[in-house]
Amino acid sequence: MNDSLDGILNVDKPSGLTSMEVVRRVKRATGQRHVGHGGTLDPYATGVLPVFLGQATRLMEYLVESTKHYLAVVHLGVTTDTYDLLGRVVEEHDASAIGREAVDVVLATLRGTIEQTPPMYSALKREGRRLYELARAGQEVERPARKVQVLRLELVGWRPPSLELNLECSRGFYVRSLAHDLGQRLGCGAHLSALRRTRTGPFTIEQAVPLERVEEAFAQHRGESLLLPPDYTVLHLRPAAVTPEEERRIRNGQTVPLTPRTHYARHLDQCRAYTQDGRFLALLRFHRPLGLWQPFKVFPKPMPSPYARETHPVGQETES
């Protein structure tokens, strides 16, 4: 196995594979043991699936909080038990009387901060069991609604009985539930018939690479050219170059002393730390009461990065 690869593949997931099957195929192609993905897509869904290799896997959590963008196709008039095209049809209604104007009115009620009930066919747990396990056993349990955010919801395609939505949403959002709720409010029922993720965090569909092309590239020993550096996930954090002495302290898990302009940092602000020769070393968190930067993710093998060029000494960040 090859454990020398540290980076991220922005894979354009094909339909018909689970996200973990994509991870397994990337493992085989790269020979890397430590591989994980940055956010599950249902098997029928396609699009952006960041796959993290090596030390980059320690940064996957930063995608959890990021917003997600989707193109979703909703089929009106047919309700399924899974809220998507894979489920059993439980209701059918004539949706021919539903017009675009009625859809626009309902979509307006689904924007912003809303309460959403997760579907029974989901990986959430109830008393130690996955909801989908209970659903397959014929059980339906009450699921508390939770607050989620819909930052964008636009009707971009109208081909009755199907419509296409452009959607940006927060963590924990179920596009299947959106399709179901839309159908319920229209009075005709609906399910999600297609889904494509176009962005998650900084990873976009324009830069995504089809899985087969990833496998082909590694088979031809040119796959490393497809890797994004691990710090690509955390470019929203301010960069900082550290001195050799600060690097030594960070490697030992010690705090970096206050420098003249660090007082501009806010409590628990984070930054990316780079060595003098431009390698990504660690993530630091600022503890204002102490006036110190505390390392909380230190990489045993600092990784070269093109994003180190714009760094400056710790404490020399611009005022926020």
Residue, then its C-alpha position, 0 to 999 in steps of 0.5 A: m500500500n502507498d501511504s505517501l499521498d496527502g491530498i484531496l480528489n474532487v470526484d464527480k460521483p457517478s449514479g449507481l454507486t454508494s459514496m463508500e464504494v467510490v472510496r473503495r475504488v479510490k483506495r484500489a486506484t491509489g494504493q492509499r490506506h487512509v481514505g475518506h469522503g467529505g459528505t455522503l451522496d445517495p447511490y442514485a445521486t451524482g456530482v461533487l464528492p471530495v475524497f480525502l487521502g492520507q493526512a488530508t483525512r484529518l480535515m474532512e470535518y471542515l466540510v461538515e459545516s459547509t453549505k451544499h449546492y444541488l440541482a434537484v429534479v422533483h416529480l409531482g403526483v407520485t409519493t414514495d416511502t423513501y421520498d425518492l425514486l428508489g422507494r415504493v409508491v404509496e400515493e398517486h394523484d393527478a398533478s396536471a392542474i398544478g401550475r408554475e405559479a402555485v409552485d413558486v408560492v410554496l417554494a417561498t415558504l421553504r426558504g430561510t430557516i425552516e423546520q424539517t422532519p428527516p425521512m424514515y429512510s435515513a441514517l439517523k439513530r433512534e434508541g441505537r438503531r438506524l431509522y432505515e432499519l426500522a423503516r425496512a422492518g415496517q416501523e415508523v417512529e416520530r422524528p422531531a423536526r429540526k431547524v435547517q437553512v435554505l439559503r437559495l431555492e430557485l425554480v430553474g426548470w418546468r417540465p410538468p409533471s417534473l420541475e428542477l430546483n437550484l438549491e443551497c442548503s445547510r448541514g443536516f438538510y434532506v433534499r428528499s424531505l424538501a421534495h416530499d414537503l413540496g408535494q404535500r403542500l401542493g396537495c398532489g404529492a411528490h418525490l425526488s427523481a434526480l439529484r446532482r451536487t454542484r458544490t460543497g464548501p470550496f469544491t465545485i462541479e466545474q473542477a470535479v473529475p469523473l471517477e473513471r478518469v481518476e482511476e485511469a490517471f492513477a493506472q498511468h502513474r499521473g494521478e497525483s496531478l489531480l490532487l488538491p493540497p490538503d489545505y484547500t479545505v481550510l483556505h477560509l482561515r487566515p495563513a501564518a508563517v512560523t519561525p523555526e523556533e515556533e515550528r519546534r514548539i508547535r510540533n511539540g504541542q506547545t503554544v506560540p507566544l503572543t506577538p505584537r499584533t496578535h491582539y487583533a485576533r478574536h478568541l478561538d480564531q483559527c489560522r493555518a500555520y506554514t513552515q519557512d519553506g512553505r509546508f503546511l504544518a498545523l492549524l492553530r486556535f487563538h486563546r485570547p485570555l492567554g494571548l497565545w496560539q494553541p496548535f490543535k491539528v499538527f501534521p507529522k509530515p508537513m506538506p508542500s502547498p502553493y497557498a503558503r506564498e501569501t503567509h506572514p509571521v504569526g501575529q501579523e495578520t490583518e485586523s479583523 
